[in-house]
Amino acid sequence: MFRNWEDNVAAAALAVVFLAVSWGVLARYVAPRPAVWSGEVASLGFAWIVFVGAAAGARQHLHIGVDLVTARLPGAVQRGIACAVSLFLALALAYIAWLAVKIGIQSLNRPTPVLRLPSSITHAAVFVGFSSMAVGALRDAITLYRGAKS
């Protein structure tokens, strides 16, 4: 269950978006007063789908990769380049996660327009997604390094 936690979080966020949008449409056309909060909840859920879903895709190596040059190199060189790229990616993703924390802390006292929740909820999604991708990239770099040594 915890191995694919990104899938579960993204699926839960998708359910929140679906329910919020459905309730918003239903309330607009059936109820006497529209649910003004539904758009904001859907936007927050969408942020979690995007960033945690990206982490799920990265874990499964579903993101686009260009190997036009490296595919023609010897296997050991390919592994070395892949290890260096994964290490660089881990550092870059960790830096973005750190920036999300900084911005999230600054936005703690900035409430959302309708529900008055801290705006940092969105930045938390960025932090969680990029942190997960950074850990995965570091794990890939370690695996490639160990494979190159043996």
N, CA, C and O atoms as a GROMACS GRO file, in nm:
protein
  600
    1MET      N    1   0.082  -0.119   0.000
    1MET     CA    2   0.000   0.000   0.000
    1MET      C    3   0.087   0.126   0.000
    1MET      O    4   0.059   0.221  -0.074
    2PHE      N    5   0.192   0.128   0.083
    2PHE     CA    6   0.276   0.247   0.091
    2PHE      C    7   0.375   0.255  -0.025
    2PHE      O    8   0.433   0.361  -0.050
    3ARG      N    9   0.395   0.146  -0.096
    3ARG     CA   10   0.487   0.147  -0.209
    3ARG      C   11   0.434   0.240  -0.318
    3ARG      O   12   0.512   0.309  -0.383
    4ASN      N   13   0.305   0.243  -0.340
    4ASN     CA   14   0.242   0.324  -0.443
    4ASN      C   15   0.161   0.439  -0.381
    4ASN      O   16   0.053   0.471  -0.430
    5TRP      N   17   0.212   0.498  -0.277
    5TRP     CA   18   0.135   0.600  -0.206
    5TRP      C   19   0.102   0.720  -0.295
    5TRP      O   20  -0.002   0.784  -0.278
    6GLU      N   21   0.191   0.750  -0.392
    6GLU     CA   22   0.164   0.862  -0.481
    6GLU      C   23   0.038   0.836  -0.563
    6GLU      O   24  -0.043   0.926  -0.585
    7ASP      N   25   0.021   0.712  -0.608
    7ASP     CA   26  -0.099   0.676  -0.684
    7ASP      C   27  -0.223   0.695  -0.599
    7ASP      O   28  -0.325   0.746  -0.647
    8ASN      N   29  -0.215   0.654  -0.472
    8ASN     CA   30  -0.331   0.664  -0.384
    8ASN      C   31  -0.366   0.809  -0.353
    8ASN      O   32  -0.484   0.846  -0.351
    9VAL      N   33  -0.265   0.892  -0.330
    9VAL     CA   34  -0.290   1.034  -0.302
    9VAL      C   35  -0.348   1.102  -0.426
    9VAL      O   36  -0.444   1.179  -0.415
   10ALA      N   37  -0.292   1.075  -0.543
   10ALA     CA   38  -0.343   1.135  -0.667
   10ALA      C   39  -0.485   1.088  -0.695
   10ALA      O   40  -0.568   1.167  -0.740
   11ALA      N   41  -0.514   0.962  -0.668
   11ALA     CA   42  -0.650   0.910  -0.689
   11ALA      C   43  -0.748   0.976  -0.593
   11ALA      O   44  -0.860   1.010  -0.632
   12ALA      N   45  -0.706   0.994  -0.468
   12ALA     CA   46  -0.794   1.063  -0.371
   12ALA      C   47  -0.818   1.207  -0.413
   12ALA      O   48  -0.929   1.258  -0.400
   13ALA      N   49  -0.713   1.273  -0.462
   13ALA     CA   50  -0.729   1.412  -0.509
   13ALA      C   51  -0.822   1.417  -0.630
   13ALA      O   52  -0.902   1.510  -0.643
   14LEU      N   53  -0.812   1.318  -0.718
   14LEU     CA   54  -0.902   1.312  -0.833
   14LEU      C   55  -1.046   1.295  -0.787
   14LEU      O   56  -1.138   1.356  -0.843
   15ALA      N   57  -1.067   1.212  -0.686
   15ALA     CA   58  -1.202   1.195  -0.631
   15ALA      C   59  -1.255   1.326  -0.573
   15ALA      O   60  -1.372   1.360  -0.590
   16VAL      N   61  -1.167   1.399  -0.504
   16VAL     CA   62  -1.208   1.529  -0.447
   16VAL      C   63  -1.246   1.626  -0.559
   16VAL      O   64  -1.348   1.695  -0.549
   17VAL      N   65  -1.166   1.630  -0.664
   17VAL     CA   66  -1.197   1.720  -0.776
   17VAL      C   67  -1.330   1.680  -0.840
   17VAL      O   68  -1.414   1.766  -0.866
   18PHE      N   69  -1.348   1.552  -0.865
   18PHE     CA   70  -1.472   1.505  -0.927
   18PHE      C   71  -1.594   1.540  -0.841
   18PHE      O   72  -1.693   1.591  -0.891
   19LEU      N   73  -1.585   1.512  -0.712
   19LEU     CA   74  -1.698   1.539  -0.623
   19LEU      C   75  -1.725   1.690  -0.610
   19LEU      O   76  -1.840   1.732  -0.609
   20ALA      N   77  -1.619   1.769  -0.599
   20ALA     CA   78  -1.637   1.914  -0.586
   20ALA      C   79  -1.701   1.974  -0.711
   20ALA      O   80  -1.792   2.055  -0.702
   21VAL      N   81  -1.652   1.932  -0.827
   21VAL     CA   82  -1.709   1.985  -0.952
   21VAL      C   83  -1.852   1.936  -0.969
   21VAL      O   84  -1.940   2.013  -1.008
   22SER      N   85  -1.876   1.809  -0.941
   22SER     CA   86  -2.012   1.755  -0.952
   22SER      C   87  -2.109   1.828  -0.860
   22SER      O   88  -2.219   1.866  -0.900
   23TRP      N   89  -2.067   1.848  -0.735
   23TRP     CA   90  -2.153   1.919  -0.640
   23TRP      C   91  -2.175   2.064  -0.685
   23TRP      O   92  -2.285   2.117  -0.672
   24GLY      N   93  -2.070   2.126  -0.737
   24GLY     CA   94  -2.084   2.263  -0.785
   24GLY      C   95  -2.184   2.274  -0.898
   24GLY      O   96  -2.264   2.367  -0.899
   25VAL      N   97  -2.180   2.182  -0.992
   25VAL     CA   98  -2.276   2.183  -1.103
   25VAL      C   99  -2.416   2.155  -1.052
   25VAL      O  100  -2.512   2.224  -1.088
   26LEU      N  101  -2.428   2.054  -0.967
   26LEU     CA  102  -2.559   2.020  -0.911
   26LEU      C  103  -2.617   2.136  -0.831
   26LEU      O  104  -2.734   2.169  -0.845
   27ALA      N  105  -2.536   2.197  -0.749
   27ALA     CA  106  -2.583   2.308  -0.666
   27ALA      C  107  -2.622   2.428  -0.752
   27ALA      O  108  -2.717   2.500  -0.719
   28ARG      N  109  -2.551   2.450  -0.859
   28ARG     CA  110  -2.581   2.566  -0.945
   28ARG      C  111  -2.715   2.551  -1.013
   28ARG      O  112  -2.790   2.648  -1.027
   29TYR      N  113  -2.748   2.429  -1.057
   29TYR     CA  114  -2.869   2.410  -1.136
   29TYR      C  115  -2.987   2.355  -1.057
   29TYR      O  116  -3.100   2.361  -1.106
   30VAL      N  117  -2.965   2.301  -0.940
   30VAL     CA  118  -3.074   2.240  -0.863
   30VAL      C  119  -3.101   2.316  -0.733
   30VAL      O  120  -3.216   2.344  -0.700
   31ALA      N  121  -2.997   2.347  -0.660
   31ALA     CA  122  -3.013   2.411  -0.529
   31ALA      C  123  -3.041   2.561  -0.546
   31ALA      O  124  -3.010   2.620  -0.650
   32PRO      N  125  -3.100   2.620  -0.445
   32PRO     CA  126  -3.129   2.763  -0.454
   32PRO      C  127  -3.004   2.851  -0.451
   32PRO      O  128  -3.005   2.962  -0.503
   33ARG      N  129  -2.896   2.801  -0.390
   33ARG     CA  130  -2.770   2.878  -0.382
   33ARG      C  131  -2.656   2.794  -0.436
   33ARG      O  132  -2.644   2.677  -0.398
   34PRO      N  133  -2.573   2.849  -0.522
   34PRO     CA  134  -2.459   2.772  -0.573
   34PRO      C  135  -2.354   2.748  -0.464
   34PRO      O  136  -2.342   2.826  -0.369
   35ALA      N  137  -2.279   2.641  -0.480
   35ALA     CA  138  -2.170   2.609  -0.387
   35ALA      C  139  -2.045   2.684  -0.433
   35ALA      O  140  -1.970   2.634  -0.518
   36VAL      N  141  -2.023   2.802  -0.378
   36VAL     CA  142  -1.912   2.886  -0.423
   36VAL      C  143  -1.776   2.826  -0.387
   36VAL      O  144  -1.675   2.862  -0.448
   37TRP      N  145  -1.773   2.737  -0.292
   37TRP     CA  146  -1.648   2.676  -0.248
   37TRP      C  147  -1.600   2.566  -0.342
   37TRP      O  148  -1.483   2.527  -0.336
   38SER      N  149  -1.688   2.514  -0.428
   38SER     CA  150  -1.652   2.396  -0.507
   38SER      C  151  -1.537   2.422  -0.604
   38SER      O  152  -1.453   2.334  -0.624
   39GLY      N  153  -1.531   2.539  -0.663
   39GLY     CA  154  -1.422   2.571  -0.754
   39GLY      C  155  -1.288   2.576  -0.684
   39GLY      O  156  -1.186   2.531  -0.737
   40GLU      N  157  -1.288   2.632  -0.564
   40GLU     CA  158  -1.163   2.641  -0.488
   40GLU      C  159  -1.115   2.503  -0.444
   40GLU      O  160  -0.995   2.474  -0.452
   41VAL      N  161  -1.205   2.419  -0.399
   41VAL     CA  162  -1.168   2.282  -0.360
   41VAL      C  163  -1.118   2.205  -0.481
   41VAL      O  164  -1.020   2.130  -0.470
   42ALA      N  165  -1.183   2.222  -0.596
   42ALA     CA  166  -1.139   2.154  -0.717
   42ALA      C  167  -0.999   2.202  -0.757
   42ALA      O  168  -0.917   2.121  -0.800
   43SER      N  169  -0.971   2.330  -0.744
   43SER     CA  170  -0.838   2.383  -0.778
   43SER      C  171  -0.730   2.326  -0.686
   43SER      O  172  -0.623   2.288  -0.732
   44LEU      N  173  -0.760   2.319  -0.557
   44LEU     CA  174  -0.663   2.262  -0.464
   44LEU      C  175  -0.639   2.113  -0.494
   44LEU      O  176  -0.526   2.067  -0.493
   45GLY      N  177  -0.746   2.041  -0.520
   45GLY     CA  178  -0.731   1.900  -0.554
   45GLY      C  179  -0.654   1.880  -0.683
   45GLY      O  180  -0.576   1.785  -0.695
   46PHE      N  181  -0.675   1.970  -0.779
   46PHE     CA  182  -0.604   1.959  -0.906
   46PHE      C  183  -0.454   1.978  -0.886
   46PHE      O  184  -0.374   1.910  -0.950
   47ALA      N  185  -0.415   2.069  -0.798
   47ALA     CA  186  -0.272   2.088  -0.769
   47ALA      C  187  -0.211   1.959  -0.714
   47ALA      O  188  -0.100   1.922  -0.752
   48TRP      N  189  -0.283   1.892  -0.626
   48TRP     CA  190  -0.232   1.766  -0.570
   48TRP      C  191  -0.226   1.658  -0.677
   48TRP      O  192  -0.132   1.577  -0.678
   49ILE      N  193  -0.324   1.654  -0.768
   49ILE     CA  194  -0.319   1.556  -0.878
   49ILE      C  195  -0.194   1.580  -0.962
   49ILE      O  196  -0.121   1.485  -0.994
   50VAL      N  197  -0.169   1.704  -0.998
   50VAL     CA  198  -0.058   1.737  -1.088
   50VAL      C  199   0.076   1.699  -1.027
   50VAL      O  200   0.153   1.626  -1.089
   51PHE      N  201   0.104   1.747  -0.906
   51PHE     CA  202   0.238   1.730  -0.851
   51PHE      C  203   0.262   1.589  -0.796
   51PHE      O  204   0.370   1.532  -0.814
   52VAL      N  205   0.164   1.533  -0.728
   52VAL     CA  206   0.183   1.397  -0.676
   52VAL      C  207   0.168   1.296  -0.789
   52VAL      O  208   0.234   1.192  -0.789
   53GLY      N  209   0.083   1.327  -0.886
   53GLY     CA  210   0.073   1.242  -1.005
   53GLY      C  211   0.202   1.242  -1.085
   53GLY      O  212   0.241   1.138  -1.139
   54ALA      N  213   0.268   1.356  -1.092
   54ALA     CA  214   0.399   1.362  -1.160
   54ALA      C  215   0.500   1.273  -1.088
   54ALA      O  216   0.583   1.209  -1.151
   55ALA      N  217   0.493   1.271  -0.956
   55ALA     CA  218   0.583   1.184  -0.879
   55ALA      C  219   0.552   1.037  -0.907
   55ALA      O  220   0.644   0.956  -0.919
   56ALA      N  221   0.424   1.003  -0.919
   56ALA     CA  222   0.388   0.865  -0.952
   56ALA      C  223   0.440   0.829  -1.091
   56ALA      O  224   0.491   0.718  -1.111
   57GLY      N  225   0.428   0.920  -1.184
   57GLY     CA  226   0.481   0.895  -1.318
   57GLY      C  227   0.632   0.881  -1.319
   57GLY      O  228   0.686   0.797  -1.391
   58ALA      N  229   0.700   0.962  -1.240
   58ALA     CA  230   0.846   0.954  -1.232
   58ALA      C  231   0.890   0.821  -1.170
   58ALA      O  232   0.988   0.760  -1.214
   59ARG      N  233   0.817   0.775  -1.069
   59ARG     CA  234   0.851   0.648  -1.006
   59ARG      C  235   0.841   0.533  -1.105
   59ARG      O  236   0.918   0.437  -1.098
   60GLN      N  237   0.747   0.542  -1.197
   60GLN     CA  238   0.726   0.436  -1.297
   60GLN      C  239   0.804   0.463  -1.426
   60GLN      O  240   0.788   0.392  -1.525
   61HIS      N  241   0.888   0.567  -1.424
   61HIS     CA  242   0.969   0.605  -1.541
   61HIS      C  243   0.882   0.629  -1.664
   61HIS      O  244   0.912   0.581  -1.773
   62LEU      N  245   0.772   0.705  -1.645
   62LEU     CA  246   0.680   0.734  -1.754
   62LEU      C  247   0.708   0.868  -1.822
   62LEU      O  248   0.648   0.898  -1.925
   63HIS      N  249   0.797   0.947  -1.765
   63HIS     CA  250   0.826   1.077  -1.825
   63HIS      C  251   0.915   1.060  -1.948
   63HIS      O  252   0.987   0.960  -1.961
   64ILE      N  253   0.908   1.155  -2.035
   64ILE     CA  254   0.981   1.148  -2.162
   64ILE      C  255   1.131   1.155  -2.137
   64ILE      O  256   1.178   1.233  -2.055
   65GLY      N  257   1.204   1.073  -2.208
   65GLY     CA  258   1.350   1.075  -2.205
   65GLY      C  259   1.403   1.073  -2.347
   65GLY      O  260   1.347   1.007  -2.435
   66VAL      N  261   1.509   1.146  -2.370
   66VAL     CA  262   1.570   1.150  -2.502
   66VAL      C  263   1.706   1.082  -2.493
   66VAL      O  264   1.795   1.128  -2.422
   67ASP      N  265   1.720   0.973  -2.565
   67ASP     CA  266   1.845   0.896  -2.559
   67ASP      C  267   1.909   0.881  -2.697
   67ASP      O  268   1.974   0.780  -2.724
   68LEU      N  269   1.890   0.978  -2.781
   68LEU     CA  270   1.941   0.973  -2.918
   68LEU      C  271   2.092   0.952  -2.920
   68LEU      O  272   2.142   0.872  -3.000
   69VAL      N  273   2.164   1.022  -2.834
   69VAL     CA  274   2.310   1.012  -2.832
   69VAL      C  275   2.355   0.898  -2.741
   69VAL      O  276   2.440   0.818  -2.780
   70THR      N  277   2.298   0.891  -2.622
   70THR     CA  278   2.347   0.792  -2.525
   70THR      C  279   2.318   0.649  -2.567
   70THR      O  280   2.390   0.558  -2.526
   71ALA      N  281   2.215   0.626  -2.646
   71ALA     CA  282   2.183   0.489  -2.688
   71ALA      C  283   2.294   0.430  -2.775
   71ALA      O  284   2.303   0.307  -2.788
   72ARG      N  285   2.377   0.514  -2.833
   72ARG     CA  286   2.485   0.466  -2.921
   72ARG      C  287   2.616   0.443  -2.844
   72ARG      O  288   2.715   0.398  -2.902
   73LEU      N  289   2.618   0.474  -2.717
   73LEU     CA  290   2.739   0.459  -2.636
   73LEU      C  291   2.745   0.321  -2.573
   73LEU      O  292   2.643   0.252  -2.565
   74PRO      N  293   2.862   0.278  -2.529
   74PRO     CA  294   2.874   0.149  -2.460
   74PRO      C  295   2.791   0.149  -2.330
   74PRO      O  296   2.764   0.254  -2.272
   75GLY      N  297   2.752   0.029  -2.287
   75GLY     CA  298   2.666   0.014  -2.169
   75GLY      C  299   2.720   0.079  -2.044
   75GLY      O  300   2.645   0.141  -1.969
   76ALA      N  301   2.849   0.066  -2.019
   76ALA     CA  302   2.908   0.124  -1.898
   76ALA      C  303   2.900   0.276  -1.901
   76ALA      O  304   2.875   0.340  -1.799
   77VAL      N  305   2.922   0.333  -2.017
   77VAL     CA  306   2.914   0.479  -2.031
   77VAL      C  307   2.768   0.524  -2.014
   77VAL      O  308   2.740   0.625  -1.950
   78GLN      N  309   2.677   0.448  -2.072
   78GLN     CA  310   2.534   0.480  -2.056
   78GLN      C  311   2.494   0.482  -1.909
   78GLN      O  312   2.426   0.574  -1.864
   79ARG      N  313   2.538   0.381  -1.834
   79ARG     CA  314   2.505   0.375  -1.691
   79ARG      C  315   2.567   0.491  -1.616
   79ARG      O  316   2.504   0.548  -1.526
   80GLY      N  317   2.691   0.527  -1.650
   80GLY     CA  318   2.756   0.640  -1.584
   80GLY      C  319   2.684   0.772  -1.609
   80GLY      O  320   2.664   0.852  -1.518
   81ILE      N  321   2.645   0.793  -1.733
   81ILE     CA  322   2.570   0.914  -1.766
   81ILE      C  323   2.435   0.913  -1.697
   81ILE      O  324   2.393   1.015  -1.642
   82ALA      N  325   2.366   0.800  -1.698
   82ALA     CA  326   2.236   0.789  -1.632
   82ALA      C  327   2.248   0.815  -1.483
   82ALA      O  328   2.162   0.879  -1.423
   83CYS      N  329   2.355   0.766  -1.422
   83CYS     CA  330   2.379   0.788  -1.279
   83CYS      C  331   2.401   0.937  -1.251
   83CYS      O  332   2.344   0.992  -1.157
   84ALA      N  333   2.483   1.002  -1.334
   84ALA     CA  334   2.510   1.146  -1.317
   84ALA      C  335   2.384   1.227  -1.338
   84ALA      O  336   2.357   1.322  -1.264
   85VAL      N  337   2.306   1.192  -1.439
   85VAL     CA  338   2.181   1.264  -1.465
   85VAL      C  339   2.084   1.246  -1.349
   85VAL      O  340   2.019   1.342  -1.307
   86SER      N  341   2.072   1.124  -1.297
   86SER     CA  342   1.982   1.099  -1.184
   86SER      C  343   2.026   1.177  -1.060
   86SER      O  344   1.943   1.229  -0.987
   87LEU      N  345   2.157   1.184  -1.038
   87LEU     CA  346   2.207   1.259  -0.923
   87LEU      C  347   2.179   1.409  -0.939
   87LEU      O  348   2.134   1.474  -0.845
   88PHE      N  349   2.205   1.463  -1.058
   88PHE     CA  350   2.175   1.603  -1.084
   88PHE      C  351   2.026   1.629  -1.068
   88PHE      O  352   1.986   1.729  -1.009
   89LEU      N  353   1.943   1.539  -1.121
   89LEU     CA  354   1.798   1.553  -1.111
   89LEU      C  355   1.754   1.552  -0.965
   89LEU      O  356   1.667   1.630  -0.926
   90ALA      N  357   1.811   1.463  -0.885
   90ALA     CA  358   1.776   1.458  -0.742
   90ALA      C  359   1.807   1.591  -0.674
   90ALA      O  360   1.727   1.640  -0.595
   91LEU      N  361   1.923   1.648  -0.705
   91LEU     CA  362   1.959   1.776  -0.645
   91LEU      C  363   1.866   1.888  -0.690
   91LEU      O  364   1.823   1.970  -0.609
   92ALA      N  365   1.836   1.894  -0.819
   92ALA     CA  366   1.747   1.998  -0.872
   92ALA      C  367   1.606   1.985  -0.814
   92ALA      O  368   1.546   2.085  -0.776
   93LEU      N  369   1.555   1.864  -0.807
   93LEU     CA  370   1.421   1.842  -0.752
   93LEU      C  371   1.416   1.875  -0.603
   93LEU      O  372   1.318   1.931  -0.555
   94ALA      N  373   1.521   1.841  -0.530
   94ALA     CA  374   1.528   1.874  -0.387
   94ALA      C  375   1.530   2.026  -0.368
   94ALA      O  376   1.469   2.078  -0.275
   95TYR      N  377   1.601   2.096  -0.455
   95TYR     CA  378   1.605   2.242  -0.448
   95TYR      C  379   1.466   2.302  -0.472
   95TYR      O  380   1.425   2.395  -0.402
   96ILE      N  381   1.395   2.250  -0.570
   96ILE     CA  382   1.259   2.299  -0.597
   96ILE      C  383   1.168   2.269  -0.477
   96ILE      O  384   1.086   2.353  -0.440
   97ALA      N  385   1.183   2.152  -0.416
   97ALA     CA  386   1.104   2.119  -0.297
   97ALA      C  387   1.134   2.217  -0.184
   97ALA      O  388   1.044   2.260  -0.113
   98TRP      N  389   1.262   2.252  -0.169
   98TRP     CA  390   1.301   2.349  -0.066
   98TRP      C  391   1.239   2.486  -0.095
   98TRP      O  392   1.192   2.554  -0.003
   99LEU      N  393   1.239   2.526  -0.221
   99LEU     CA  394   1.174   2.653  -0.257
   99LEU      C  395   1.025   2.650  -0.227
   99LEU      O  396   0.968   2.750  -0.183
  100ALA      N  397   0.962   2.536  -0.250
  100ALA     CA  398   0.819   2.522  -0.218
  100ALA      C  399   0.794   2.540  -0.069
  100ALA      O  400   0.694   2.599  -0.028
  101VAL      N  401   0.887   2.489   0.013
  101VAL     CA  402   0.874   2.508   0.159
  101VAL      C  403   0.886   2.656   0.194
  101VAL      O  404   0.807   2.708   0.272
  102LYS      N  405   0.986   2.722   0.136
  102LYS     CA  406   1.004   2.865   0.164
  102LYS      C  407   0.880   2.945   0.125
  102LYS      O  408   0.832   3.027   0.204
  103ILE      N  409   0.829   2.922   0.007
  103ILE     CA  410   0.710   2.996  -0.039
  103ILE      C  411   0.589   2.956   0.044
  103ILE      O  412   0.504   3.040   0.074
  104GLY      N  413   0.579   2.828   0.079
  104GLY     CA  414   0.468   2.782   0.161
  104GLY      C  415   0.466   2.848   0.298
  104GLY      O  416   0.359   2.883   0.349
  105ILE      N  417   0.582   2.865   0.357
  105ILE     CA  418   0.590   2.932   0.488
  105ILE      C  419   0.547   3.078   0.474
  105ILE      O  420   0.476   3.130   0.561
  106GLN      N  421   0.589   3.142   0.367
  106GLN     CA  422   0.550   3.281   0.344
  106GLN      C  423   0.400   3.296   0.321
  106GLN      O  424   0.343   3.400   0.352
  107SER      N  425   0.336   3.192   0.267
  107SER     CA  426   0.193   3.202   0.237
  107SER      C  427   0.103   3.142   0.345
  107SER      O  428  -0.017   3.129   0.324
  108LEU      N  429   0.161   3.107   0.459
  108LEU     CA  430   0.079   3.052   0.568
  108LEU      C  431  -0.029   3.149   0.613
  108LEU      O  432  -0.140   3.107   0.647
  109ASN      N  433   0.002   3.275   0.615
  109ASN     CA  434  -0.094   3.375   0.662
  109ASN      C  435  -0.175   3.438   0.549
  109ASN      O  436  -0.246   3.536   0.570
  110ARG      N  437  -0.165   3.381   0.429
  110ARG     CA  438  -0.242   3.430   0.314
  110ARG      C  439  -0.354   3.330   0.288
  110ARG      O  440  -0.329   3.224   0.230
  111PRO      N  441  -0.476   3.360   0.329
  111PRO     CA  442  -0.585   3.263   0.313
  111PRO      C  443  -0.638   3.258   0.169
  111PRO      O  444  -0.625   3.353   0.092
  112THR      N  445  -0.698   3.145   0.137
  112THR     CA  446  -0.763   3.132   0.007
  112THR      C  447  -0.888   3.219   0.007
  112THR      O  448  -0.941   3.250   0.114
  113PRO      N  449  -0.936   3.260  -0.109
  113PRO     CA  450  -1.045   3.358  -0.114
  113PRO      C  451  -1.176   3.314  -0.051
  113PRO      O  452  -1.241   3.393   0.016
  114VAL      N  453  -1.216   3.189  -0.071
  114VAL     CA  454  -1.350   3.148  -0.027
  114VAL      C  455  -1.347   3.076   0.107
  114VAL      O  456  -1.416   3.116   0.201
  115LEU      N  457  -1.268   2.972   0.116
  115LEU     CA  458  -1.267   2.889   0.238
  115LEU      C  459  -1.175   2.942   0.347
  115LEU      O  460  -1.179   2.895   0.460
  116ARG      N  461  -1.094   3.039   0.312
  116ARG     CA  462  -1.001   3.101   0.407
  116ARG      C  463  -0.900   3.000   0.463
  116ARG      O  464  -0.856   3.013   0.577
  117LEU      N  465  -0.863   2.902   0.382
  117LEU     CA  466  -0.759   2.806   0.419
  117LEU      C  467  -0.623   2.868   0.387
  117LEU      O  468  -0.615   2.958   0.304
  118PRO      N  469  -0.517   2.822   0.452
  118PRO     CA  470  -0.384   2.875   0.417
  118PRO      C  471  -0.348   2.842   0.272
  118PRO      O  472  -0.367   2.729   0.227
  119SER      N  473  -0.297   2.939   0.200
  119SER     CA  474  -0.257   2.916   0.061
  119SER      C  475  -0.143   2.815   0.051
  119SER      O  476  -0.116   2.763  -0.057
  120SER      N  477  -0.078   2.788   0.161
  120SER     CA  478   0.034   2.694   0.160
  120SER      C  479  -0.010   2.551   0.133
  120SER      O  480   0.075   2.464   0.113
  121ILE      N  481  -0.140   2.523   0.130
  121ILE     CA  482  -0.187   2.389   0.096
  121ILE      C  483  -0.142   2.352  -0.045
  121ILE      O  484  -0.104   2.238  -0.071
  122THR      N  485  -0.147   2.448  -0.135
  122THR     CA  486  -0.102   2.424  -0.272
  122THR      C  487   0.049   2.402  -0.275
  122THR      O  488   0.098   2.313  -0.345
  123HIS      N  489   0.123   2.481  -0.199
  123HIS     CA  490   0.269   2.466  -0.196
  123HIS      C  491   0.309   2.335  -0.130
  123HIS      O  492   0.416   2.281  -0.160
  124ALA      N  493   0.226   2.284  -0.042
  124ALA     CA  494   0.253   2.153   0.017
  124ALA      C  495   0.249   2.044  -0.089
  124ALA      O  496   0.327   1.949  -0.085
  125ALA      N  497   0.158   2.058  -0.185
  125ALA     CA  498   0.151   1.961  -0.295
  125ALA      C  499   0.279   1.964  -0.377
  125ALA      O  500   0.331   1.860  -0.418
  126VAL      N  501   0.331   2.084  -0.401
  126VAL     CA  502   0.457   2.099  -0.476
  126VAL      C  503   0.570   2.032  -0.397
  126VAL      O  504   0.650   1.959  -0.454
  127PHE      N  505   0.576   2.059  -0.266
  127PHE     CA  506   0.680   2.000  -0.182
  127PHE      C  507   0.672   1.848  -0.183
  127PHE      O  508   0.773   1.781  -0.202
  128VAL      N  509   0.554   1.794  -0.162
  128VAL     CA  510   0.539   1.649  -0.155
  128VAL      C  511   0.576   1.585  -0.289
  128VAL      O  512   0.650   1.486  -0.292
  129GLY      N  513   0.527   1.640  -0.397
  129GLY     CA  514   0.556   1.583  -0.528
  129GLY      C  515   0.703   1.589  -0.564
  129GLY      O  516   0.760   1.488  -0.605
  130PHE      N  517   0.765   1.706  -0.548
  130PHE     CA  518   0.906   1.719  -0.585
  130PHE      C  519   0.997   1.644  -0.488
  130PHE      O  520   1.100   1.592  -0.530
  131SER      N  521   0.962   1.638  -0.361
  131SER     CA  522   1.041   1.559  -0.266
  131SER      C  523   1.039   1.412  -0.304
  131SER      O  524   1.142   1.344  -0.301
  132SER      N  525   0.922   1.362  -0.340
  132SER     CA  526   0.910   1.223  -0.379
  132SER      C  527   0.993   1.195  -0.505
  132SER      O  528   1.060   1.092  -0.515
  133MET      N  529   0.987   1.287  -0.601
  133MET     CA  530   1.066   1.269  -0.723
  133MET      C  531   1.216   1.276  -0.693
  133MET      O  532   1.294   1.203  -0.753
  134ALA      N  533   1.257   1.363  -0.600
  134ALA     CA  534   1.398   1.374  -0.563
  134ALA      C  535   1.447   1.244  -0.498
  134ALA      O  536   1.556   1.196  -0.529
  135VAL      N  537   1.368   1.189  -0.409
  135VAL     CA  538   1.405   1.063  -0.345
  135VAL      C  539   1.415   0.952  -0.448
  135VAL      O  540   1.507   0.871  -0.444
  136GLY      N  541   1.320   0.947  -0.541
  136GLY     CA  542   1.324   0.846  -0.646
  136GLY      C  543   1.446   0.861  -0.735
  136GLY      O  544   1.509   0.761  -0.771
  137ALA      N  545   1.480   0.984  -0.772
  137ALA     CA  546   1.598   1.006  -0.856
  137ALA      C  547   1.725   0.968  -0.782
  137ALA      O  548   1.817   0.911  -0.841
  138LEU      N  549   1.732   0.998  -0.652
  138LEU     CA  550   1.848   0.958  -0.573
  138LEU      C  551   1.857   0.807  -0.563
  138LEU      O  552   1.966   0.750  -0.572
  139ARG      N  553   1.744   0.742  -0.545
  139ARG     CA  554   1.741   0.595  -0.541
  139ARG      C  555   1.788   0.537  -0.675
  139ARG      O  556   1.863   0.439  -0.678
  140ASP      N  557   1.745   0.598  -0.785
  140ASP     CA  558   1.791   0.553  -0.917
  140ASP      C  559   1.942   0.570  -0.932
  140ASP      O  560   2.010   0.481  -0.984
  141ALA      N  561   1.995   0.684  -0.886
  141ALA     CA  562   2.139   0.709  -0.895
  141ALA      C  563   2.217   0.605  -0.815
  141ALA      O  564   2.319   0.555  -0.861
  142ILE      N  565   2.169   0.574  -0.696
  142ILE     CA  566   2.237   0.475  -0.611
  142ILE      C  567   2.232   0.338  -0.676
  142ILE      O  568   2.332   0.266  -0.677
  143THR      N  569   2.117   0.300  -0.730
  143THR     CA  570   2.103   0.172  -0.797
  143THR      C  571   2.195   0.161  -0.918
  143THR      O  572   2.259   0.058  -0.939
  144LEU      N  573   2.201   0.268  -0.997
  144LEU     CA  574   2.290   0.269  -1.114
  144LEU      C  575   2.436   0.263  -1.072
  144LEU      O  576   2.517   0.195  -1.135
  145TYR      N  577   2.471   0.334  -0.965
  145TYR     CA  578   2.609   0.333  -0.917
  145TYR      C  579   2.649   0.194  -0.868
  145TYR      O  580   2.757   0.145  -0.900
  146ARG      N  581   2.561   0.133  -0.790
  146ARG     CA  582   2.591  -0.003  -0.741
  146ARG      C  583   2.600  -0.102  -0.856
  146ARG      O  584   2.682  -0.193  -0.853
  147GLY      N  585   2.514  -0.085  -0.958
  147GLY     CA  586   2.518  -0.174  -1.075
  147GLY      C  587   2.645  -0.158  -1.155
  147GLY      O  588   2.694  -0.254  -1.214
  148ALA      N  589   2.699  -0.034  -1.157
  148ALA     CA  590   2.822  -0.009  -1.232
  148ALA      C  591   2.943  -0.067  -1.160
  148ALA      O  592   3.041  -0.105  -1.224
  149LYS      N  593   2.936  -0.075  -1.026
  149LYS     CA  594   3.049  -0.127  -0.949
  149LYS      C  595   3.059  -0.279  -0.960
  149LYS      O  596   3.169  -0.334  -0.951
  150SER      N  597   2.946  -0.346  -0.978
  150SER     CA  598   2.950  -0.494  -0.980
  150SER      C  599   2.973  -0.550  -1.117
  150SER      O  600   2.978  -0.672  -1.133
   0.00000   0.00000   0.00000
